[in-house]
Amino acid sequence: MVNYKDLGLVNTREMFKRAVNGGYAIPAFNFNTMEQMQAIVQAAVETKSPVIMQVSKGARNYANATILRYMAEGAVAYAKELGCEHPEIVLHLDHGDSFELCKDCIDMGFSSVMYDGSSLPYEENIRISRQVVEYAHKYDVTVECELGVLAGVEDEVASEVSHYTKPEEVIDFATRTGCDSLAISIGTSHGAYKFKPEQCTRDPKTGRLVPPPLAFDVLAEIEQKLPGFPIVLHGSSSVPQDEVDTINKYGGNLPDAVGIPEEQLRKAAKSAVCKINIDSDSRLAMTAAIRQYLAEHPDHFDPRQYLKPARENMKKMYIHKIVNVLGSDGKLAE
Ligand code: 13P
């Protein structure tokens, strides 16, 4: 059993309180590789932002759970080496789908876990969420749970259709589970194809898809029922069209990839939404830089040559999100 405090990590409790009161959101970036980890830490240190580094079940399968844990421990040491005396880094399990997986992560040093029972019947979701919360709180690990279903594909989590969170359920759910934060469904969606073309309109000037707006009325009702309670948005990549264009220009094929417009995320971050999950934008930034580099340097084959611009491009994207979308820059504890 390793406690996250011994690794220099923090849980989400204090940072969420400050984010809700301060009208900004904490970035939750998924990571699988060393380059992503380095870019996340560099961006957080340069902007003086707290940050959540999150690991999905798919990431654990890809990279190995133990390696990812050591990478998070390394992230804390790296942040200090870069000059941040007191980094606030959370190691979070994204979309835990069983009590056993959540327990395993808590036992190996995660400071926060998500139990996602959103596809289960309501009472079953409450029962397992409660079980995770009881175990996690013994070790001061914070727990995110989910009500409502997001559309899209996220590693092994996939759903064809979304069901908005029902505001009339949130008080009962939060009270009975004892969760520390609640992921809700208000129209965001996992992946780089968040909406089908028939759900969107098309900008006549650019020919690009314009997605339907998020359900801010549902968010407002939830906030009214649970004042000050930390709310989480999954599926919040914006799918930057310049990255999609670069990928397509250099041999990729991502027609009609579309995300959540950043101004809507900015608006959400000013509300009780205090954690915004971004994964696909990092994948796009990495792939765009690698495709461009390899197309322009067909004789290069040292991975460091193309991973370096990929890391730079991800870092630029992370800094942009922190400063211009979520507003968490300069928000480390005094
Ligand atoms: P995106 O696919 O929009 O980046 O969402 C990631 C996410 O919600 C991880 O849980």
Boltz pocket constraint, residues with backbone or C-beta under 6 A from the ligand:
constraints:
  - pocket:
      binder: B
      contacts: [[A, 30], [A, 94], [A, 95], [A, 153], [A, 154], [A, 189], [A, 190], [A, 191], [A, 192], [A, 233], [A, 234], [A, 235], [A, 236], [A, 237], [A, 238], [A, 277], [A, 278], [A, 279], [A, 280], [A, 281]]
      max_distance: 6.0
